[in-house]
Amino acid sequence: MVMRLPIPTRLFISAVSALGLVAVAAGFASFTPKDLIGFCIYLSLALVAAWVQSLLPKTARAVPVSAVFAFVGVLDYSLGEALMLALAGSWVSVLRLPSKPPFHPHRVFSLAVVALSTTAAFGVYRYPHGEILAAMPGIRLAASATAYFFLNTWASAVLASFYDRRRIHRTWEEAYFWSFPHYLIVSTAANLLHNGQGKIGWDSAIALLPPLVLIYRSHHLSLLRMASDRRHVEEMASLHLRTIEALAMAIEAKDECTHDHLRRVQTYAVEIGKELGLSDKELRALRAASILHDIGKLAVPDYILSKPGRLTPEEFEKMKIHPVVGAEIVERVGFDCPVAPIVRYHHERWDGQGYPFGLRGEDIPVGARILSAVDCLDALATDRQYRPAIPLEEAMRIVVSESGKSYDPKIVAILERRYQELESMAQQARVGAIARLSKDIDIVGGDAPANGFEEHNAHSYDSGSAFLTSIAAARQEVQILHEITHDLGACLRLEDSLSAVSNRLKRIVPFDTIALFVREGDVLTARFVAGQESEAIEKLRIPFGGGISGWVAANRKSILNGIPAVEPGLGIHSKTPTALRSALSVPLHAGGGLQGVITLYHHGRDAFNRDHLRILLAIQSRISVAMENAFCYQQAQNKAALDGLTGLPNASSLFLHLDSELARCRRAETKLSLLVCDLDGFKQVNDTLGHLEGNRLLKEVAALLRAHARPDDFVARMGGDEFVLVLPDVPDDVLAARIRSIEESVAALGRDLFKAGYLGVSAGYAHFPENGADAEALLAEADRRMYEVKRERKQRAQTDSLAGLRNLTLAGSAPALPAAHGQR
């Protein structure tokens, strides 16, 4: 489908194209070739050079090579010839634009910009300048190149700003301003050809082309390397964002409505941010916050989030914590853009009546103001558990009615003007979104165990029981299920939730032991166990398909009154037979994938009935959601505690561990040593081998330090090329030997893997309690000693260098001594 261009864009393209055609017509009218052979040679070179450049990667086309021949035309030929040289190479380049017909408006626009730029450069260079400037062609050529640069890049920036809906000057500064020196270089190259032709003849002038090509090529090779490094950084940033987005999806995508909500909010918010002229950094923050703004709902009980009605004041108080919790989680991720403030303040109101801090007006970050209005519009126009969707037009009227009260009037005005266009864009983005998982599938196969399947107590239900007893039991069951649901949503740690759940569940489902098995590859391991024989069950590693829990996991079906003795390692093949006689096991799965199995054990035979199975199935989905949230939270905590490059604990983890170790040492009255290591020559590795090799070096050093550590030692990366080792109860002689071993290993690492004989490490140490009573004092003392070692080594290296130079000088004068002695 061909996208119809907006009217301002079409008007601008038409105006520039018309001016370009006028410039071409005027130039060709003055076409007066004076050196036809030379002109044809330059024309052929322009065509060939443009064709070769079009084959190169896009990053090797910072300045079109045809610009060289445009400046040759400015210097040597008439305006018509200069335009022909410039347009010939440009025509080859635009013909290679993908999937556009020969006379597409964009092609005509590109050629028109070249024609106008060449005409401007020609006029600046050839315009009568007086006697002083006439004798200074270099200044005139620089002015001509500047005119060519400004007209060429500014026209392109205007068109790009129309498409991206950004301010023109910001687009020009970020995308084009950096290329200005390249235009000066191109004009200088043209001047070399001009002077060579005039002074040393055609053959010698053409001989200048290979060196110029080599210079041009080497320059663009450096650009390619910079672009490669930039792509690597962008890929890492993209991977980072996709990882966080996956975390948000795992938490938020409890139904298809919420998944679409995040995508739609992101589209609306980013487009409004572009129109407001936000910087790239602010747009990146807004894009990430659009996905992560509700991540703090991890801390809100699930029964509140899914309540199909209005919240009570107490429930609303619990809901109001999610922006603060979300911001704290996001801060630990370490974004390079301000995501956390947007998450923290996206429920603030323009009139100061919002939460959590009651900010007012422009005190609220602009990203949070955008997200607040967009989030409201989308929430009104989509189905929610507490009310059905309303038409988008009506939702927009409600948002407009809150302008100046809940939302920034300027943002509401943009939203009101563009909401239909933004909705269309959001629908297109939805079509291209990732396909959803297949959640409803049937598993074929998986017979019941040979020992039987789902035997239950036929006498568990007494049809003659008093109806009052049945009513009381039903009310108790509803109350306990509600309490269990509350417990599962109230904690982020799975163990805390299940501990509370097991106590409540035991009141309506009798059991002696409860176990939660989590899938790890092809085995199930116990994540939570409480009750009889818990120590034995905690050690179980149940293969898929093996025993009761393994069969339930493999077939995703429940088992009623299975025999616990068939669990691998629990009864049949263990030294101590189990006293448990019956088991009730239910699979836990969410999003189409198996998470684990929850199994109840009882010492009586056939102790469970179908009512017990029904109750366990009723809380199955809640436990699955609690598991998913707990795992995502644990992943976020691990990411916040580890260094992303080396995998070592980061500085925050170091201080937490060091404070804990110091407290232990105070209680036990033991010693603790701290070793700070800083690489010598790391900057040279980065400067000579590149930052990727520098990163590899840091990973190798981290692995080396791990290898030198004892089980109780703690190794962390403080930052940059500085590492810290926490060493409990290490004697002084062992510490000295450890330092020497690390120094030798790092030096060998530099020689063997990086061919860097200058690589080394400087280490400083501090002892508790002799050198300090807290973490800061110990780190400061170890750091001071490390820098003393580094300074002494530098002085020793300088002394050795001077001594070597002195010896070399004396050795050079030694042969003259015998002659002088002979003359005496």
VOGU-3710 file (C-alpha; in Angstrom, 3 decimals, decimal comma):
1> mvmrlpiptr> 0,000/0,000/0,000  1,384/3,428/-0,977  1,340/5,905/1,891  -0,094/9,283/0,915  2,251/12,084/1,941  0,899/14,925/4,121  0,164/18,192/2,312  3,070/20,199/3,882  5,514/17,484/2,862  4,215/17,386/-0,707
11> lfisavsalg> 4,331/21,192/-0,950  7,924/21,296/0,242  9,045/18,551/-2,155  7,257/20,277/-5,034  8,754/23,686/-4,240  12,330/22,386/-3,962  11,907/20,283/-7,121  10,601/23,311/-9,057  13,495/25,511/-7,904  15,922/22,748/-8,841
21> lvavaagfas> 14,460/22,511/-12,343  14,808/26,290/-12,724  18,452/26,089/-11,651  19,133/23,238/-14,115  17,435/25,117/-16,963  19,409/28,286/-16,247  22,651/26,365/-15,979  22,193/24,383/-19,194  21,312/27,588/-20,997  24,850/28,774/-20,248
31> ftpkdligfc> 26,450/25,455/-21,205  29,700/26,436/-23,015  32,201/23,550/-23,069  35,780/24,785/-23,451  37,642/21,527/-22,766  35,466/18,736/-24,103  38,032/15,950/-23,571  38,724/16,915/-19,978  35,028/17,343/-19,282  34,229/13,875/-20,668
41> iylslalvaa> 36,983/12,347/-18,524  35,603/13,988/-15,398  32,053/12,966/-16,341  33,132/9,331/-16,740  34,999/9,414/-13,425  31,933/10,915/-11,704  29,694/8,121/-13,004  32,137/5,361/-12,077  32,845/6,824/-8,630  29,136/7,198/-7,846
51> wvqsllpkta> 28,451/3,618/-8,964  31,297/2,250/-6,795  30,192/4,276/-3,794  26,619/3,006/-4,147  27,959/-0,534/-3,651  29,519/0,396/-0,307  27,644/0,189/3,016  25,503/3,177/3,877  27,953/4,343/6,551  30,610/4,798/3,843
61> ravpvsavfa> 28,467/7,449/2,111  28,733/10,349/4,586  29,388/12,699/1,640  28,510/11,680/-1,962  31,702/11,291/-3,968  29,968/13,101/-6,838  30,429/16,268/-4,753  34,156/16,128/-5,647  33,308/16,535/-9,322  30,699/19,202/-8,564
71> fvgvldyslg> 33,495/21,278/-7,035  35,751/20,451/-10,005  33,025/21,950/-12,209  32,829/25,001/-9,948  36,602/25,504/-10,262  37,168/24,671/-13,965  33,943/24,873/-15,955  30,763/26,818/-16,577  27,622/26,434/-14,443  26,019/24,079/-16,964
81> ealmlalags> 29,036/21,779/-16,969  29,265/21,866/-13,155  25,592/20,886/-12,897  26,057/18,047/-15,382  29,031/16,665/-13,392  27,135/16,920/-10,102  23,847/15,507/-11,417  25,485/12,622/-13,291  26,891/11,055/-10,130  23,792/11,875/-8,116
91> wvsvlrlpsk> 21,553/10,241/-10,736  23,488/6,990/-10,401  23,085/7,147/-6,614  19,345/7,857/-6,579  18,673/5,158/-9,169  19,850/2,632/-6,587  17,240/3,735/-4,040  15,205/0,579/-3,333  11,688/0,050/-4,727  11,136/3,506/-6,198
101> ppfhphrvfs> 10,302/4,283/-9,876  12,790/6,396/-11,878  10,791/9,604/-11,477  9,602/9,117/-7,929  9,193/12,480/-6,079  12,006/11,550/-3,697  14,416/10,964/-6,584  13,486/14,271/-8,208  13,805/16,024/-4,838  17,320/14,593/-4,270
111> lavvalstta> 18,492/15,741/-7,713  16,912/19,165/-7,216  18,773/19,616/-3,910  22,060/18,735/-5,643  21,314/21,209/-8,442  20,506/24,020/-6,005  23,546/23,256/-3,844  25,860/23,232/-6,879  24,364/26,475/-8,180  24,842/28,133/-4,769
121> afgvyryphg> 28,446/26,894/-4,525  29,155/28,120/-8,068  27,690/31,551/-7,307  29,642/31,960/-4,057  32,931/31,002/-5,721  32,480/32,946/-8,983  30,716/36,064/-7,633  32,895/39,241/-7,903  34,677/39,511/-4,549  37,034/42,426/-5,056
131> eilaampgir> 40,786/42,358/-5,426  41,530/41,030/-1,926  39,311/37,919/-2,068  40,139/37,364/-5,738  43,716/36,727/-4,623  42,532/34,276/-1,931  40,920/31,355/-3,792  41,215/29,085/-0,784  38,842/31,242/1,273  36,404/31,453/-1,628
141> laasatayff> 36,517/27,684/-2,033  35,836/27,149/1,693  32,886/29,559/1,486  31,635/27,704/-1,592  31,866/24,348/0,230  30,025/25,838/3,213  27,208/27,072/0,971  26,964/23,629/-0,693  26,885/21,929/2,734  24,230/24,159/4,281
151> lntwasavla> 21,831/24,062/1,345  22,263/20,314/0,770  21,920/19,201/4,400  19,308/21,728/5,464  16,891/20,727/2,711  17,316/17,050/3,642  16,840/17,869/7,328  13,591/19,718/6,620  12,200/16,729/4,736  13,330/14,315/7,462
161> sfydrrrihr> 11,709/16,488/10,147  8,396/16,319/8,255  8,516/12,515/8,367  9,769/12,185/11,955  7,715/15,096/13,298  10,729/16,620/14,977  12,169/20,099/15,054  14,259/20,952/12,015  17,299/22,293/13,825  17,466/19,218/16,106
171> tweeayfwsf> 17,298/16,865/13,126  19,978/18,859/11,313  22,306/18,975/14,322  22,018/15,257/15,091  22,013/13,815/11,560  23,977/16,226/9,350  26,068/18,800/11,216  28,869/16,329/11,952  29,545/15,890/8,204  30,612/19,519/7,623
181> phylivstaa> 34,393/18,757/7,750  33,864/16,095/5,097  32,609/18,707/2,639  35,719/20,793/3,267  37,863/17,726/2,581  35,945/17,008/-0,633  36,433/20,572/-1,882  40,152/20,328/-1,056  40,418/17,118/-3,095  38,735/18,876/-6,027
191> nllhngqgki> 41,207/21,742/-5,675  44,113/19,267/-5,870  42,756/17,908/-9,157  42,243/21,442/-10,416  45,810/22,509/-9,576  47,258/19,257/-10,903  45,545/19,676/-14,232  46,614/23,303/-14,558  50,255/22,888/-13,543  51,368/19,349/-14,360
201> gwdsaiallp> 48,987/18,264/-17,118  46,203/15,728/-17,494  48,273/12,592/-17,145  49,902/13,725/-13,916  46,603/15,079/-12,565  44,898/11,747/-13,119  47,853/10,114/-11,345  46,681/11,982/-8,224  43,430/10,031/-8,241  44,766/6,759/-6,698
211> plvliyrshh> 46,252/8,534/-3,652  43,028/10,513/-3,261  41,005/7,323/-3,520  43,221/5,669/-0,898  42,826/8,628/1,438  39,077/8,603/0,882  38,907/4,876/1,437  40,990/4,933/4,630  38,839/7,732/5,944  35,678/5,738/5,343
221> lsllrmasdr> 37,209/2,600/6,822  37,593/4,542/10,027  33,966/5,612/9,695  32,959/1,986/9,200  34,790/0,976/12,348  33,104/3,738/14,314  29,766/2,696/12,855  30,452/-0,924/13,800  31,156/0,084/17,387  28,033/2,219/17,399
231> rhveemaslh> 25,956/-0,670/16,034  27,320/-2,916/18,749  26,293/-0,424/21,408  22,867/-0,039/19,795  22,435/-3,820/19,610  23,328/-4,150/23,291  20,871/-1,382/24,131  18,214/-3,062/22,006  18,869/-6,413/23,680  18,657/-4,693/27,040
241> lrtiealama> 15,301/-3,136/26,176  13,938/-6,402/24,761  14,916/-8,201/27,966  13,144/-5,618/30,084  10,163/-5,703/27,719  9,992/-9,482/28,128  9,967/-8,989/31,899  7,142/-6,462/31,560  5,200/-8,817/29,294  5,609/-11,682/31,735
251> ieakdecthd> 4,164/-9,493/34,480  1,596/-7,492/32,552  0,312/-9,839/29,851  -2,239/-11,623/31,992  -4,719/-11,108/29,184  -4,586/-9,959/25,588  -6,100/-6,573/26,483  -3,108/-5,580/28,623  -0,604/-6,695/25,982  -2,281/-4,489/23,363
261> hlrrvqtyav> -2,538/-1,677/25,906  1,246/-1,463/26,279  1,830/-1,413/22,518  -0,821/1,247/21,932  0,394/3,490/24,742  3,951/3,273/23,426  2,906/4,337/19,907  0,818/7,282/21,131  3,400/8,508/23,640  6,429/8,381/21,342
271> eigkelglsd> 4,645/10,217/18,514  3,507/12,986/20,853  7,040/13,215/22,246  8,383/13,700/18,730  5,934/16,521/18,063  6,968/18,216/21,312  10,604/18,086/20,143  11,976/15,767/22,818  15,586/14,725/22,419  16,593/11,200/21,410
281> kelralraas> 17,482/10,450/25,035  14,083/11,630/26,243  12,331/9,627/23,504  14,241/6,476/24,507  13,154/7,027/28,091  9,548/7,541/27,017  9,618/4,427/24,831  10,913/2,278/27,715  8,592/3,844/30,309  5,590/3,163/28,049
291> ilhdigklav> 6,354/-0,532/28,410  7,438/-0,512/32,063  5,160/2,091/33,660  3,008/-0,507/35,441  5,790/-2,896/36,455  5,275/-1,825/40,066  1,971/-3,712/40,086  4,085/-6,682/41,073  3,671/-5,356/44,596  -0,127/-4,986/44,327
301> pdyilskpgr> -2,215/-8,026/45,309  -3,707/-9,719/42,292  -7,242/-9,646/43,674  -7,090/-5,831/43,600  -5,833/-5,722/40,009  -8,531/-8,099/38,802  -11,405/-6,800/40,949  -14,504/-6,405/38,706  -15,757/-3,318/40,516  -14,772/-0,165/42,353
311> ltpeefekmk> -11,899/-0,268/44,836  -12,301/0,354/48,540  -10,203/3,141/50,136  -7,904/0,494/51,613  -7,460/-1,217/48,238  -6,735/2,121/46,562  -4,030/2,858/49,145  -2,401/-0,430/48,193  -2,733/0,388/44,486  -1,019/3,773/44,926
321> ihpvvgaeiv> 2,327/2,199/45,795  2,892/0,790/42,296  4,528/3,910/40,743  7,087/4,077/43,562  7,846/0,351/43,457  8,048/0,444/39,662  10,531/3,340/39,745  12,704/1,515/42,282  12,783/-1,591/40,098  13,624/0,446/36,988
331> ervgfdcpva> 16,384/2,371/38,797  18,173/-0,904/39,507  18,271/-1,744/35,817  20,571/1,220/35,093  19,061/2,771/31,953  21,147/5,418/30,167  18,057/7,653/29,963  15,643/8,976/32,634  13,057/6,175/32,700  12,502/6,051/36,472
341> pivryhherw> 11,069/9,607/36,850  8,452/8,902/34,170  7,419/5,675/35,921  7,393/7,348/39,341  5,268/10,355/38,368  2,927/9,050/35,653  -0,074/9,199/38,020  0,521/12,823/39,035  -2,132/15,379/37,975  -1,707/18,797/36,397
351> dgqgypfglr> -3,628/20,382/39,330  -1,507/18,656/41,979  -4,187/16,184/43,113  -2,397/13,066/41,835  -0,179/10,519/43,534  2,312/9,517/44,888  3,812/12,973/45,666  1,210/15,510/44,528  3,403/17,312/41,978  1,781/20,141/40,052
361> gedipvgari> 2,035/21,554/36,497  5,446/21,585/34,848  7,069/20,193/37,988  5,906/16,853/36,585  8,425/15,503/34,012  7,179/15,974/30,458  7,411/12,236/29,775  5,159/11,507/32,756  2,669/14,146/31,573  2,528/12,537/28,123
371> lsavdcldal> 2,145/9,038/29,533  -0,583/10,116/31,956  -2,871/11,514/29,233  -2,211/8,696/26,782  -2,702/6,017/29,435  -6,085/7,467/30,387  -7,319/7,645/26,786  -6,346/4,047/26,112  -7,815/2,786/29,396  -11,171/4,413/28,581
381> atdrqyrpai> -11,261/2,994/25,055  -10,448/-0,630/25,963  -12,288/-3,318/27,915  -11,320/-3,573/31,556  -12,448/-6,008/34,221  -14,325/-3,217/36,022  -16,114/-1,717/32,970  -16,558/-2,186/29,205  -14,802/-0,017/26,619  -16,346/3,235/25,401
391> pleeamrivv> -15,980/4,624/21,842  -12,684/6,342/21,154  -14,393/9,671/20,330  -16,234/9,677/23,649  -13,046/8,724/25,479  -11,287/11,650/23,818  -14,033/14,021/24,987  -13,543/12,830/28,566  -9,786/13,442/28,355  -10,397/16,925/26,889
401> sesgksydpk> -12,758/17,706/29,767  -9,867/16,987/32,164  -7,469/19,338/30,338  -5,938/21,749/32,829  -7,129/19,607/35,737  -5,687/16,130/35,315  -3,590/16,623/32,182  -1,282/19,139/30,527  -3,432/21,284/28,157  -0,700/21,382/25,508
411> ivailerryq> -0,469/17,584/25,418  -4,244/17,179/25,378  -4,445/19,580/22,411  -1,968/17,474/20,416  -3,802/14,295/21,406  -7,174/15,740/20,389  -5,821/16,832/17,011  -4,031/13,570/16,197  -5,774/10,775/18,120  -7,381/9,229/15,035
421> elesmaqqar> -4,071/9,239/13,162  -2,290/7,785/16,197  -4,930/5,080/16,557  -4,338/4,066/12,945  -0,596/3,874/13,603  -1,217/1,806/16,750  -3,375/-0,654/14,810  -0,621/-1,055/12,207  1,910/-1,686/14,980  -0,453/-4,274/16,453
431> vgaiarlskd> -0,564/-6,171/13,159  3,224/-6,426/13,171  3,465/-7,443/16,818  4,844/-10,775/17,962  2,424/-13,661/17,556  0,806/-14,690/20,789  1,517/-18,005/22,433  -0,780/-20,986/21,974  -2,330/-21,310/25,394  -5,167/-23,747/24,727
441> idivggdapa> -3,753/-27,020/23,460  -4,609/-30,635/24,132  -1,906/-33,162/24,987  -2,507/-36,555/23,387  -1,201/-39,643/25,227  0,087/-40,213/28,730  -1,791/-43,137/30,311  -2,323/-43,469/34,007  0,416/-45,219/36,024  0,235/-48,979/36,187
451> ngfeehnahs> -0,659/-48,773/39,860  -3,891/-46,972/39,086  -5,214/-43,475/38,530  -7,382/-41,106/40,548  -8,668/-43,495/43,136  -10,638/-41,438/45,603  -12,530/-41,931/48,787  -16,048/-42,830/47,753  -17,285/-42,124/51,264  -15,925/-38,612/51,454
461> ydsgsaflts> -19,281/-37,101/50,630  -22,268/-37,864/52,796  -25,483/-37,050/50,969  -27,363/-37,240/54,230  -25,319/-34,591/55,987  -27,193/-31,722/57,448  -27,662/-28,860/55,021  -26,519/-26,351/57,644  -23,170/-28,106/57,892  -22,801/-27,990/54,094
471> iaaarqevqi> -23,593/-24,280/53,999  -21,078/-23,543/56,763  -18,397/-25,590/54,985  -19,059/-23,771/51,718  -18,788/-20,371/53,403  -15,552/-21,423/55,091  -14,155/-22,617/51,768  -14,972/-19,309/50,043  -13,410/-17,340/52,885  -10,219/-19,418/52,909
481> lheithdlga> -9,876/-19,268/49,103  -10,192/-15,485/49,310  -7,484/-15,374/51,992  -5,248/-17,635/49,926  -5,694/-15,377/46,900  -4,753/-12,386/49,053  -1,649/-14,139/50,395  -0,436/-15,067/46,906  -0,742/-11,500/45,696  0,719/-9,841/48,774
491> clrledslsa> 4,325/-11,054/48,526  6,977/-11,065/45,824  8,908/-13,928/47,458  7,325/-17,249/46,567  8,440/-18,949/49,786  6,657/-16,351/51,935  3,446/-16,662/49,922  3,384/-20,469/50,010  4,144/-20,596/53,714  1,015/-18,579/54,427
501> vsnrlkrivp> -1,002/-20,508/51,832  -0,085/-23,909/53,299  -1,394/-22,936/56,742  -4,738/-21,766/55,323  -5,099/-24,616/52,811  -4,678/-27,205/55,549  -7,979/-26,073/57,081  -9,978/-27,328/54,070  -7,623/-29,890/52,480  -5,994/-32,252/54,989
511> fdtialfvre> -2,337/-33,032/54,229  0,856/-33,805/56,085  3,323/-32,375/53,564  3,113/-29,773/50,797  5,773/-29,506/48,094  6,228/-27,161/45,155  8,434/-28,587/42,404  9,893/-26,241/39,802  11,065/-27,274/36,357  14,797/-26,945/35,706
521> gdvltarfva> 15,552/-28,384/32,284  14,359/-31,994/32,246  14,049/-32,416/36,013  11,865/-31,089/38,814  13,477/-29,718/41,971  11,792/-28,767/45,219  11,433/-24,984/45,648  9,239/-25,104/48,769  8,537/-28,002/51,162  6,735/-27,962/54,517
531> gqeseaiekl> 5,608/-30,839/56,707  6,645/-34,435/57,348  9,766/-35,827/55,641  10,520/-32,350/54,255  14,286/-32,920/54,379  14,022/-36,006/52,153  11,639/-34,336/49,704  13,828/-31,217/49,439  16,637/-33,403/48,044  14,526/-34,975/45,297
541> ripfgggisg> 15,407/-34,440/41,641  12,466/-35,910/39,772  12,922/-36,562/36,024  10,200/-35,665/33,566  7,735/-38,573/33,431  9,093/-40,204/36,575  7,010/-40,779/39,689  3,842/-38,871/40,524  5,088/-35,311/40,136  7,123/-36,154/37,024
551> wvaanrksil> 4,108/-37,742/35,343  1,922/-34,757/36,156  4,557/-32,405/34,701  5,008/-34,420/31,513  1,299/-34,944/30,845  -0,106/-31,759/32,408  -2,851/-33,719/34,113  -3,688/-34,098/37,783  -3,297/-37,252/39,898  -5,620/-38,082/42,778
561> ngipavepgl> -4,451/-40,440/45,533  -1,217/-41,497/43,854  1,324/-43,568/45,782  4,205/-41,368/47,098  6,589/-44,310/47,192  6,902/-44,176/43,382  8,577/-40,754/43,554  12,220/-41,338/42,522  14,373/-41,233/45,642  11,520/-41,081/48,127
571> gihsktptal> 10,495/-44,655/48,871  11,249/-47,509/46,511  14,968/-46,914/46,035  15,701/-44,978/49,252  17,268/-46,413/52,388  14,409/-45,198/54,577  10,930/-46,104/53,255  8,432/-43,246/53,315  5,492/-43,250/55,688  3,391/-41,206/53,268
581> rsalsvplha> 0,638/-43,232/51,616  -1,307/-40,931/49,252  -0,632/-37,891/47,094  -2,627/-35,197/45,291  -0,660/-33,512/42,485  -1,631/-30,658/40,129  0,413/-29,086/37,272  1,160/-25,366/37,297  1,377/-23,621/33,955  0,970/-20,111/32,587
591> ggglqgvitl> 1,203/-18,683/29,094  1,155/-22,143/27,532  4,291/-23,339/29,335  4,760/-25,593/32,343  6,139/-23,907/35,460  6,064/-26,717/37,970  3,936/-29,039/40,063  2,311/-28,675/43,486  1,913/-31,965/45,356  0,195/-32,691/48,677
601> yhhgrdafnr> 1,144/-35,839/50,644  -0,760/-37,655/53,406  0,139/-40,603/55,656  -3,303/-42,167/55,190  -4,281/-44,251/52,203  -6,769/-42,640/49,750  -6,888/-39,554/51,952  -7,952/-37,110/49,214  -11,276/-36,747/47,380  -12,547/-34,860/44,345
611> dhlrillaiq> -13,498/-31,840/46,433  -9,869/-31,536/47,504  -8,801/-31,750/43,865  -11,363/-29,072/42,932  -10,029/-26,713/45,606  -6,438/-27,238/44,528  -7,403/-26,610/40,900  -9,178/-23,426/42,000  -5,927/-21,926/43,325  -3,766/-23,457/40,591
621> srisvamena> -3,762/-20,376/38,355  -3,088/-18,072/41,317  -0,045/-20,060/42,333  1,175/-20,057/38,722  0,906/-16,270/38,534  2,671/-15,921/41,895  5,477/-18,155/40,632  5,823/-16,149/37,426  5,943/-12,862/39,308  8,444/-14,229/41,822
631> fcyqqaqnka> 10,758/-15,534/39,106  10,631/-12,234/37,197  11,300/-10,312/40,381  14,255/-12,566/41,185  15,647/-12,021/37,682  15,343/-8,254/38,107  17,102/-8,465/41,478  19,908/-10,582/40,022  20,378/-8,150/37,122  20,549/-5,235/39,553
641> aldgltglpn> 23,148/-7,013/41,714  25,563/-8,208/39,012  27,931/-6,436/36,651  26,544/-6,883/33,146  29,945/-7,352/31,470  31,860/-9,695/33,779  29,056/-11,351/35,723  30,761/-10,417/38,996  28,855/-8,716/41,818  28,733/-4,958/41,312
651> asslflhlds> 29,586/-2,138/43,722  26,181/-2,220/45,426  26,502/-5,940/46,124  30,068/-5,380/47,349  28,982/-2,898/50,019  26,120/-5,124/51,168  28,423/-8,135/51,436  31,190/-6,163/53,103  28,837/-4,757/55,747  27,561/-8,270/56,448
661> elarcrraet> 31,103/-9,680/56,708  32,231/-6,881/59,022  29,268/-7,539/61,311  30,181/-11,240/61,389  33,838/-10,441/62,142  32,832/-8,159/65,011  30,706/-10,890/66,554  33,313/-13,615/66,084  36,299/-11,292/66,720  38,021/-12,481/63,541
671> klsllvcdld> 40,052/-10,655/60,922  39,080/-9,620/57,423  41,319/-8,494/54,568  40,349/-6,317/51,620  42,303/-6,338/48,351  41,818/-3,632/45,696  43,264/-4,433/42,253  43,617/-1,953/39,388  44,880/-2,914/35,916  48,039/-1,243/34,580
681> gfkqvndtlg> 48,061/-0,596/30,838  44,322/-1,094/30,347  43,971/2,248/28,566  46,664/1,196/26,101  44,724/-1,984/25,333  41,607/0,084/24,592  43,549/2,599/22,511  45,524/0,075/20,476  43,289/-3,004/20,280  39,850/-1,414/20,639
691> hlegnrllke> 37,148/-1,411/23,278  35,847/-4,854/22,348  39,241/-6,347/23,189  39,234/-4,226/26,333  35,921/-5,762/27,337  37,309/-9,236/26,624  40,295/-8,448/28,826  38,010/-7,451/31,714  36,108/-10,744/31,366  39,372/-12,728/31,363
701> vaallrahar> 40,643/-10,885/34,441  37,329/-11,517/36,211  37,618/-15,245/35,458  41,236/-15,209/36,640  40,314/-13,588/39,967  37,525/-16,114/40,470  40,038/-18,895/39,920  42,293/-17,423/42,643  39,429/-17,133/45,131  38,586/-19,572/47,903
711> pddfvarmgg> 34,968/-20,715/48,418  34,435/-18,102/51,162  36,121/-15,261/49,255  34,086/-12,584/47,504  35,181/-11,051/44,174  33,462/-7,920/42,786  33,984/-5,370/40,050  34,045/-1,899/41,579  33,908/-0,165/38,204  36,107/0,431/35,168
721> defvlvlpdv> 39,247/-1,719/35,508  39,119/-1,889/39,326  38,293/-5,120/41,177  37,860/-5,814/44,893  38,417/-9,080/46,800  37,008/-9,647/50,290  39,181/-12,272/52,035  38,106/-13,528/55,484  40,696/-15,022/57,847  43,707/-14,895/55,510
731> pddvlaarir> 47,233/-14,783/57,046  49,636/-12,039/55,914  52,031/-14,422/54,176  49,161/-16,080/52,287  47,871/-12,637/51,260  51,313/-11,634/49,970  51,556/-14,878/47,982  48,059/-14,289/46,605  49,018/-10,801/45,411  52,160/-12,111/43,686
741> sieesvaalg> 50,185/-14,892/42,028  47,569/-12,429/40,710  50,291/-10,094/39,404  52,061/-12,933/37,589  48,812/-14,313/36,153  47,656/-10,939/34,820  51,063/-10,292/33,251  50,970/-13,734/31,610  47,441/-13,046/30,424  48,587/-9,833/28,747
751> rdlfkagylg> 51,527/-11,541/27,031  49,778/-14,709/25,906  46,284/-13,578/24,868  46,670/-9,891/24,045  50,361/-9,617/23,083  50,536/-6,729/25,559  53,731/-7,035/27,566  52,938/-3,759/29,320  49,820/-5,179/31,006  49,937/-5,617/34,764
761> vsagyahfpe> 48,011/-5,092/37,968  48,570/-2,945/41,059  47,104/-4,203/44,343  46,548/-2,548/47,708  45,283/-4,190/50,860  43,668/-3,259/54,173  42,959/-5,302/57,327  40,008/-5,181/59,659  40,137/-3,949/62,372  43,711/-2,567/62,138
771> ngadaealla> 43,144/-0,257/59,127  39,519/0,674/59,566  36,263/-0,182/61,272  33,852/0,171/58,355  33,683/-0,490/54,624  34,497/3,073/53,549  37,621/3,283/55,707  38,920/-0,093/54,546  38,337/0,712/50,873  40,001/4,104/51,246
781> eadrrmyevk> 43,112/2,560/52,865  43,371/-0,253/50,316  42,890/2,260/47,515  45,624/4,504/48,897  48,089/1,627/49,101  47,172/0,491/45,607  47,975/3,922/44,199  51,274/3,957/46,124  52,218/0,698/44,428  51,159/2,093/41,047
791> rerkqraqtd> 53,193/5,299/41,621  56,305/3,376/42,744  56,135/1,180/39,656  55,882/4,179/37,356  58,882/5,814/39,062  60,852/2,576/38,869  60,014/2,209/35,193  61,183/5,771/34,522  64,414/5,157/36,463  65,076/1,949/34,553
801> slaglrnltl> 64,419/3,754/31,289  66,897/6,544/32,155  69,485/4,005/33,267  69,107/2,108/30,027  69,474/5,308/28,052  72,607/6,224/30,025  74,129/2,794/29,426  73,329/3,053/25,747  75,044/6,465/25,572  78,155/5,184/27,396
811> agsapalpaa> 78,295/2,139/25,152  78,159/4,388/22,088  81,174/6,462/23,256  83,287/3,521/24,471  85,268/2,947/21,213  86,758/6,492/21,406  88,472/5,825/24,726  91,447/3,702/23,458  92,293/6,287/20,758  92,368/9,078/23,289
821> hgqr> 94,547/6,963/25,561  96,967/6,327/22,683  97,381/10,051/22,038  98,187/10,746/25,669
//
